Each structure stands twice: as C-alpha cells, then as structure tokens.
Amino acid sequence: MKIYLIRHGEPDYGQVTEAKYKGFGRDLSRLTSDGIQQAQAIANHAIFDESELLLVSPYTRTMQTALEITRFKEIPVCVELLLHEWLPDKTGYKFENPEQMKVAYHDYLKGTKTSDLEFETKEEVYQRVASVFQHYKNAGYTCIACVTHAEVIRVFTKVERVKYCGIYEMAY
C-alpha cells in the first residue's frame, strides 16, 4: 500500500499557552495563518487524486490541516486516535514543565533513560501507527494520505527535518 505522510501546518501555541494548558491541553493548538496557507497550498497536489482516504490524527492542528485540504479536494476523511504525536508522558499526568519534555525527548532520540517521565519509545510509536496502517491495508486500500506529526513521519521515513505540510511517500 502506498501512503503519503503529511505533516500538519504551522501550529499557534499562543492561545493554549495563555490559557496555561499543559500536557494534552497543548494538543488543542490551532494553526497560524501561515499554517492555514500551507495546508491550502498542498490541497491541489496530485497525491489527493490517487488517495482513496485521508486519515487524520485527532489533534486540532492536524484536523484543521485536513479541513483546509478538503475545502479544495473531495476525499473521505477518517480521524484515527493512534496517529497522534509522540507521547513524552504516557501516564498523562506527570508532565509539568517544558524542561521535563526536553529531557524526555533527548532520551527518546538517544535511546537512554534519564527522564522522570515514562515516554513513548521510537519502537512504540512505530508499532502504534503501523497498527493503523495495517488495518487499512487489510481492508483493501492501495493508496491513502495521512495528516500526522513530525515524529511519526521521522519514525517511518528517517527524514530529519520534516517541513510543515511536507508530503513524504512510503510503501507499506
């Protein structure tokens, strides 16, 4: 199955920062005006002519990216919980400050464990997202597009610098 991985547009964390949201609350961030334009700019890309379905992470920034794409392209959309970004705190309640996340992210990248957070490993990210892809492959899809996050795309493509609304093709 061919999969086009698409990173969401540029997020605006101002509103959630002002509201003092932490942890999962930060995932409610919307797109900047540039992020909206980035999504609109890719909406007429040829990949959407061959994609049978647009899968979307449940985060606001990915769903808003998909909304902007589907304003211009008629394609079925399905929100998939397991397409979310890397989890720096699998418990959902220990994350308290950005410094903790920096330590957890360093450990994640290096495969070490100095963080006090129980973070998701690269293998766990891969297995979680692969389970979604396998479901659609088993259902008979031959080409899907997927709006997701930088770490998900890195795990599957090994691309280091994942651009906002960048499109990355892979075979699954």
C-alpha positions as CSV (number, residue, x, y, z in Angstrom):
1,M,0.0,0.0,0.0
2,K,1.2,3.5,-0.8
3,I,1.0,6.0,2.0
4,Y,1.5,9.8,1.7
5,L,2.5,11.1,5.2
6,I,1.7,14.8,5.5
7,R,2.8,16.9,8.5
8,H,0.3,19.4,9.8
9,G,0.6,23.1,9.1
10,E,2.4,25.5,11.4
11,P,0.8,25.5,14.9
12,D,-0.1,28.5,17.0
13,Y,0.5,27.7,20.7
14,G,-0.4,31.2,21.9
15,Q,-4.0,30.5,22.9
16,V,-3.2,27.3,24.9
17,T,-0.1,29.0,26.5
18,E,-2.3,31.9,27.5
19,A,-4.8,29.5,29.0
20,K,-2.0,27.8,30.9
21,Y,-2.8,24.4,29.3
22,K,-0.3,21.7,29.9
23,G,0.2,18.1,28.6
24,F,-2.6,17.0,26.3
25,G,-4.1,20.5,26.5
26,R,-1.3,21.8,24.3
27,D,-2.6,19.5,21.6
28,L,-5.7,21.8,21.2
29,S,-3.5,24.3,19.4
30,R,-4.8,25.7,16.1
31,L,-2.9,26.7,13.0
32,T,-1.3,30.0,12.4
33,S,-2.4,32.0,9.4
34,D,0.8,30.7,7.7
35,G,-0.2,27.2,8.7
36,I,-3.6,27.6,7.0
37,Q,-2.0,28.9,3.9
38,Q,0.5,25.9,3.9
39,A,-2.4,23.5,4.0
40,Q,-4.3,25.3,1.3
41,A,-1.2,25.3,-0.9
42,I,-0.9,21.5,-0.9
43,A,-4.7,20.9,-1.3
44,N,-4.4,20.6,-5.1
45,H,-1.4,18.3,-5.0
46,A,-1.7,15.2,-7.3
47,I,-1.5,12.8,-4.3
48,F,-5.1,13.6,-3.5
49,D,-6.2,12.4,-6.9
50,E,-4.9,8.9,-6.2
51,S,-5.6,8.7,-2.4
52,E,-8.7,6.8,-1.5
53,L,-8.9,8.1,2.0
54,L,-7.4,10.9,4.2
55,L,-6.5,9.6,7.7
56,V,-6.1,12.3,10.3
57,S,-4.5,12.4,13.8
58,P,-7.1,13.6,16.4
59,Y,-5.1,16.8,17.3
60,T,-6.6,20.2,16.4
61,R,-3.6,21.2,14.2
62,T,-3.9,18.0,12.1
63,M,-7.7,18.2,11.8
64,Q,-7.5,21.9,10.8
65,T,-4.9,20.9,8.2
66,A,-7.3,18.2,6.8
67,L,-10.2,20.7,6.9
68,E,-8.2,23.1,4.7
69,I,-7.3,20.3,2.3
70,T,-10.8,19.1,2.0
71,R,-12.1,22.6,1.2
72,F,-10.5,22.0,-2.2
73,K,-10.5,18.2,-2.6
74,E,-13.3,15.9,-2.1
75,I,-11.8,12.9,-0.3
76,P,-13.2,10.8,2.5
77,V,-11.7,11.6,5.9
78,C,-11.3,9.4,9.0
79,V,-9.9,10.5,12.3
80,E,-7.6,7.9,13.8
81,L,-6.7,8.1,17.5
82,L,-3.4,6.2,17.2
83,L,-2.0,8.6,14.6
84,H,-1.1,11.1,17.4
85,E,2.3,12.6,18.1
86,W,5.0,11.1,20.2
87,L,4.0,10.9,23.9
88,P,6.5,12.5,26.3
89,D,4.4,11.2,29.2
90,K,2.4,8.0,28.7
91,T,0.7,8.4,32.1
92,G,-0.8,11.7,31.0
93,Y,-0.4,13.4,34.4
94,K,3.4,13.6,35.3
95,F,4.3,16.3,32.7
96,E,4.6,19.6,34.5
97,N,7.1,21.8,32.6
98,P,9.0,22.1,29.3
99,E,12.3,21.1,30.8
100,Q,10.9,17.7,31.6
101,M,9.9,17.3,27.9
102,K,13.4,18.3,26.7
103,V,15.0,15.6,28.9
104,A,12.4,13.0,27.8
105,Y,12.9,14.0,24.1
106,H,16.7,13.8,24.4
107,D,16.3,10.3,26.0
108,Y,13.8,9.3,23.2
109,L,16.3,10.4,20.5
110,K,19.3,8.7,22.2
111,G,17.5,5.6,23.5
112,T,18.5,6.5,27.1
113,K,16.5,6.8,30.3
114,T,17.4,9.8,32.5
115,S,13.9,11.4,32.3
116,D,11.4,11.1,35.2
117,L,8.7,10.8,32.6
118,E,7.5,7.5,31.1
119,F,7.8,8.5,27.5
120,E,7.0,6.5,24.3
121,T,9.9,4.9,22.5
122,K,10.5,5.0,18.8
123,E,9.5,1.3,18.6
124,E,6.3,2.1,20.4
125,V,5.5,5.0,18.0
126,Y,6.2,2.7,15.1
127,Q,4.0,-0.2,16.4
128,R,1.1,2.1,17.3
129,V,1.0,3.8,13.9
130,A,1.7,0.6,12.0
131,S,-1.3,-1.0,13.6
132,V,-3.5,1.7,11.9
133,F,-1.8,1.3,8.5
134,Q,-2.2,-2.5,8.7
135,H,-5.9,-2.1,9.4
136,Y,-6.3,-0.1,6.1
137,K,-4.1,-2.4,4.2
138,N,-6.1,-5.4,5.3
139,A,-9.3,-3.5,4.3
140,G,-8.0,-3.4,0.7
141,Y,-6.8,0.2,0.4
142,T,-4.0,0.7,-2.1
143,C,-3.2,4.4,-1.5
144,I,-4.0,6.6,1.5
145,A,-2.9,10.0,2.6
146,C,-2.3,10.7,6.3
147,V,-2.1,14.0,8.2
148,T,0.1,13.4,11.2
149,H,3.1,14.7,13.1
150,A,6.9,15.1,12.7
151,E,7.9,12.2,15.0
152,V,5.5,9.8,13.3
153,I,7.0,10.8,9.9
154,R,10.6,10.5,11.2
155,V,10.0,7.0,12.5
156,F,8.7,5.8,9.1
157,T,10.9,7.8,6.7
158,K,14.1,8.6,8.7
159,V,13.8,12.2,7.4
160,E,15.3,14.5,10.0
161,R,13.8,17.9,9.0
162,V,10.1,17.4,8.5
163,K,8.5,20.5,7.0
164,Y,5.1,21.9,7.8
165,C,2.7,20.4,5.3
166,G,5.6,18.4,3.8
167,I,4.5,15.3,1.9
168,Y,6.5,12.1,2.3
169,E,5.7,9.0,0.3
170,M,6.3,5.5,1.6
171,A,5.4,1.9,0.8
172,Y,3.7,-0.1,3.5
